[in-house]
Amino acid sequence: MPFYKCIASADKFRGNMTGLRMSAMNVGPLSVDANLLVAFAPGHLEIPTTAALIVHPTYGVVLWDTGINGVVADPDRRDAYWGANVATAFGPHAFKREHAIDAQLEKLGIKPKDVRYVLYSHLHLDHAGGMSYFPDAIHVVQRDEIRYALWPDTWTSPVYCQNDFRDIRKLNILEIDGDFDLFEDGTLRLLKTSGHAPGHQVLIVNLPNRGRICMAADTGHQRSGFDNLVPMPWDWSTSAMSMTRMRMKQLERSGVPMFLCHDASDFAKLPQNGEFWD
């Protein structure tokens, strides 16, 4: 059923639903060499960047990640915002202003002030780019991640865009340390999954009809790399990533479907364009 037919305005996001609902968005189409995502992989890939809109029956609109900042859609400004080498490597040429998360929410009738919580898998430039769009929200991030993001190691610094963090000290930040049940009701559970980033986390969404699913972010960038435990060149710790992937594999074996952020086949399985799962 279309999302907009079920929830016609932001005023209806709370109190009139019997359970959780979720829809996915591609907030950053990218064109990259495969070996930037999976070490030594051949070829070139067109990939999505997955974010999720979640509506909680009590607590309202929750976002999972915020994608790429809209400035990157402007070819005259993207190099200054991201850095020329980063823009060349990650190929955001297909990214248009309408892909940015605030523009996609607007199409669904959701204003920035309607967003109550923003949950971050981590703070890389394709996940935290829309941070400043939501000044009234509570922003939930692992303690290790927010500290590292503001002073990263030299090798990983290109993927932490400091321009994304220009308003970070003005925001209401909820730092967490480890696994965390956001509302203490089992609907949205964050699991710390260090490896790709020191404070990486995944989100377990417990939908009333579909059951549990895992928004797995960058625990793997492509299924081939995830399945074979092959690292991504910008992984913060390959050792921690291996441990995380073994944990995620057990989660899948236990019956929880997992969706990687940048795997096109995973994204295609998710509800999009105003469709939702409940």
C-alpha positions as CSV (number, residue, x, y, z in Angstrom):
1,M,0.0,0.0,0.0
2,P,1.4,3.5,-0.8
3,F,2.9,5.3,2.2
4,Y,1.2,8.5,1.4
5,K,-2.3,6.9,1.4
6,C,-1.7,5.5,4.8
7,I,-0.2,8.7,6.3
8,A,-1.4,11.8,4.6
9,S,0.3,14.4,6.8
10,A,2.9,14.7,9.5
11,D,0.2,15.2,12.1
12,K,-0.9,11.6,11.6
13,F,2.6,10.1,12.2
14,R,1.8,9.3,15.8
15,G,-1.1,7.9,17.7
16,N,-3.2,6.4,14.9
17,M,-1.1,3.4,13.9
18,T,-1.0,-0.1,15.5
19,G,2.6,-0.8,14.7
20,L,5.8,0.2,13.1
21,R,6.2,1.0,9.4
22,M,9.3,1.4,7.2
23,S,10.2,2.5,3.7
24,A,13.6,2.8,2.0
25,M,15.2,5.6,0.0
26,N,18.2,5.7,-2.3
27,V,19.9,8.8,-0.9
28,G,23.1,8.6,-3.0
29,P,23.5,6.8,-6.3
30,L,27.2,6.4,-6.9
31,S,29.4,5.1,-9.7
32,V,32.5,3.4,-8.4
33,D,35.3,0.9,-9.3
34,A,34.4,-2.3,-7.6
35,N,37.8,-2.5,-5.9
36,L,36.9,0.5,-3.8
37,L,34.1,-1.6,-2.2
38,V,35.7,-5.0,-2.2
39,A,39.5,-5.3,-2.2
40,F,40.9,-6.5,-5.6
41,A,37.4,-6.9,-7.1
42,P,37.3,-6.3,-10.9
43,G,34.9,-4.0,-12.9
44,H,32.8,-1.0,-12.2
45,L,29.5,-0.7,-10.3
46,E,26.5,1.5,-10.1
47,I,25.4,1.4,-6.5
48,P,22.6,2.9,-4.2
49,T,23.0,4.4,-0.8
50,T,20.2,3.1,1.4
51,A,18.5,5.2,4.1
52,A,15.2,4.3,5.8
53,L,12.1,6.2,6.9
54,I,10.6,4.6,9.9
55,V,7.3,5.7,11.6
56,H,6.8,4.6,15.1
57,P,3.2,4.6,16.4
58,T,4.2,6.4,19.6
59,Y,7.4,8.3,18.9
60,G,6.8,9.4,15.3
61,V,9.3,9.8,12.4
62,V,12.7,8.1,12.8
63,L,15.4,8.2,10.1
64,W,18.1,5.6,9.5
65,D,21.1,7.4,8.1
66,T,20.9,10.7,6.0
67,G,22.9,10.0,2.8
68,I,24.8,12.5,0.8
69,N,24.5,16.3,1.3
70,G,22.6,18.1,-1.4
71,V,25.6,20.3,-2.2
72,V,27.3,17.4,-3.8
73,A,24.6,17.4,-6.6
74,D,26.1,20.7,-7.8
75,P,29.1,19.9,-10.0
76,D,30.5,23.4,-9.4
77,R,30.5,22.9,-5.6
78,R,31.0,19.2,-5.0
79,D,34.8,19.3,-5.2
80,A,35.0,22.1,-2.6
81,Y,32.6,20.3,-0.3
82,W,33.9,16.7,-0.5
83,G,37.4,17.2,-2.0
84,A,38.3,16.6,-5.6
85,N,39.9,13.2,-5.1
86,V,36.9,11.9,-3.1
87,A,34.4,13.1,-5.7
88,T,36.5,11.4,-8.5
89,A,36.7,8.1,-6.6
90,F,33.1,7.8,-5.6
91,G,31.4,9.2,-8.8
92,P,28.4,11.0,-7.5
93,H,27.5,12.2,-11.0
94,A,24.1,10.6,-11.0
95,F,23.3,12.2,-7.6
96,K,20.7,15.0,-8.1
97,R,19.3,17.4,-5.6
98,E,16.1,15.4,-5.5
99,H,18.0,12.4,-4.2
100,A,18.9,14.2,-1.0
101,I,17.0,13.0,2.0
102,D,15.2,16.3,2.8
103,A,13.9,16.4,-0.8
104,Q,12.7,12.8,-0.7
105,L,10.9,13.4,2.6
106,E,9.2,16.5,1.2
107,K,7.7,14.4,-1.5
108,L,6.1,12.3,1.2
109,G,4.8,15.4,3.1
110,I,7.4,15.2,5.8
111,K,9.1,18.4,6.9
112,P,12.5,18.5,8.7
113,K,10.8,19.5,11.9
114,D,8.7,16.4,11.8
115,V,11.7,14.1,12.3
116,R,12.0,13.1,15.9
117,Y,15.1,10.9,15.8
118,V,18.0,10.3,13.4
119,L,20.0,7.1,13.8
120,Y,23.4,6.8,12.2
121,S,25.1,3.6,11.2
122,H,28.3,5.7,11.2
123,L,29.4,9.2,10.1
124,H,31.0,8.6,6.7
125,L,30.0,11.2,4.0
126,D,27.4,9.0,2.3
127,H,25.6,8.3,5.6
128,A,25.8,11.6,7.6
129,G,25.6,14.1,4.8
130,G,22.1,15.2,5.7
131,M,22.8,15.7,9.4
132,S,22.2,19.5,9.3
133,Y,18.8,19.2,7.7
134,F,17.3,18.0,11.0
135,P,18.1,20.6,13.7
136,D,15.1,19.6,15.9
137,A,15.8,15.9,16.0
138,I,17.7,13.8,18.5
139,H,20.7,12.4,16.7
140,V,21.8,8.9,17.9
141,V,25.4,7.8,17.3
142,Q,27.9,5.5,19.0
143,R,30.3,7.4,21.3
144,D,33.4,5.9,19.6
145,E,32.1,7.1,16.2
146,I,31.4,10.7,16.9
147,R,34.8,11.2,18.6
148,Y,36.7,9.5,15.8
149,A,34.8,11.3,13.1
150,L,35.9,14.7,14.3
151,W,39.6,13.7,14.3
152,P,40.0,10.6,12.1
153,D,43.2,8.9,11.1
154,T,44.9,10.2,8.0
155,W,43.9,7.2,5.9
156,T,40.3,7.3,6.8
157,S,39.9,11.1,6.9
158,P,38.7,11.5,3.3
159,V,35.4,9.6,4.1
160,Y,34.7,11.8,7.1
161,C,33.6,15.0,5.5
162,Q,34.1,17.8,8.0
163,N,31.6,20.0,6.1
164,D,28.9,17.5,7.1
165,F,29.6,18.2,10.8
166,R,29.4,22.0,10.6
167,D,26.3,22.1,12.9
168,I,27.1,19.0,15.0
169,R,27.7,21.0,18.2
170,K,24.3,22.7,17.8
171,L,22.4,19.4,17.6
172,N,20.9,17.3,20.3
173,I,23.3,14.3,20.3
174,L,22.5,11.1,22.1
175,E,25.7,9.2,22.4
176,I,25.4,5.5,23.1
177,D,28.0,2.9,23.9
178,G,27.2,-0.6,22.7
179,D,23.9,-2.3,21.9
180,F,20.9,-0.2,22.6
181,D,17.1,-0.6,22.5
182,L,16.0,2.9,21.4
183,F,12.5,3.0,22.9
184,E,12.8,0.0,25.3
185,D,10.0,-1.7,23.4
186,G,11.9,-4.0,21.1
187,T,10.9,-2.1,17.9
188,L,14.2,-0.5,17.1
189,R,17.4,-2.1,18.4
190,L,20.9,-0.9,17.6
191,L,23.8,-3.3,17.6
192,K,27.3,-2.0,17.7
193,T,29.2,-3.6,14.8
194,S,32.7,-2.1,14.8
195,G,35.0,-2.7,11.8
196,H,34.2,-0.6,8.9
197,A,34.2,2.3,11.4
198,P,35.0,2.3,15.1
199,G,31.4,3.1,16.0
200,H,29.6,1.4,13.2
201,Q,26.1,0.0,14.2
202,V,23.3,-1.8,12.5
203,L,19.6,-1.5,13.1
204,I,17.2,-4.3,13.9
205,V,13.7,-3.3,12.9
206,N,10.9,-5.4,14.4
207,L,7.9,-5.0,12.2
208,P,4.5,-6.2,13.5
209,N,3.6,-8.3,10.4
210,R,6.9,-9.0,8.6
211,G,9.0,-9.5,11.8
212,R,12.6,-8.6,12.3
213,I,14.9,-7.3,9.6
214,C,18.4,-5.9,9.8
215,M,19.5,-2.7,8.1
216,A,23.1,-3.7,8.0
217,A,24.7,-0.5,6.5
218,D,28.3,-1.1,5.7
219,T,29.0,-4.4,7.4
220,G,29.5,-5.3,3.8
221,H,29.5,-3.2,0.7
222,Q,28.7,-6.0,-1.7
223,R,27.4,-9.5,-1.0
224,S,30.5,-11.1,-2.5
225,G,32.7,-9.3,-0.1
226,F,30.5,-9.9,2.9
227,D,30.2,-13.6,2.1
228,N,33.9,-14.1,1.6
229,L,35.0,-11.8,4.5
230,V,36.9,-9.6,2.0
231,P,37.6,-6.1,3.4
232,M,36.8,-2.7,1.9
233,P,39.9,-0.5,1.5
234,W,38.6,2.1,4.0
235,D,37.7,-0.3,6.7
236,W,38.9,1.0,10.0
237,S,39.8,-2.5,11.3
238,T,39.8,-5.6,9.2
239,S,40.1,-7.7,12.4
240,A,37.0,-6.1,14.0
241,M,35.2,-6.3,10.6
242,S,35.8,-10.1,10.5
243,M,34.3,-10.5,13.9
244,T,31.3,-8.3,13.0
245,R,30.7,-10.3,9.8
246,M,30.7,-13.5,11.7
247,R,28.1,-12.1,14.1
248,M,26.0,-10.9,11.1
249,K,26.2,-14.2,9.4
250,Q,24.8,-15.8,12.6
251,L,22.0,-13.3,12.7
252,E,21.0,-14.3,9.1
253,R,21.2,-18.0,10.1
254,S,18.8,-17.2,12.9
255,G,16.2,-16.0,10.3
256,V,16.7,-12.3,10.3
257,P,17.1,-11.0,6.7
258,M,19.9,-8.5,6.3
259,F,20.1,-5.6,3.8
260,L,23.5,-4.0,2.9
261,C,23.5,-0.3,2.2
262,H,25.3,-0.3,-1.1
263,D,24.2,-3.7,-2.6
264,A,21.8,-3.0,-5.5
265,S,20.1,-6.4,-5.2
266,D,19.5,-5.9,-1.5
267,F,18.1,-2.4,-2.1
268,A,15.8,-3.7,-4.8
269,K,14.1,-6.0,-2.2
270,L,13.1,-3.1,0.1
271,P,9.9,-1.1,-0.2
272,Q,10.5,2.2,-2.0
273,N,8.7,5.2,-3.5
274,G,6.1,5.5,-0.8
275,E,5.6,1.8,-0.4
276,F,6.1,0.4,3.1
277,W,6.5,-2.7,5.2
278,D,4.7,-3.1,8.4
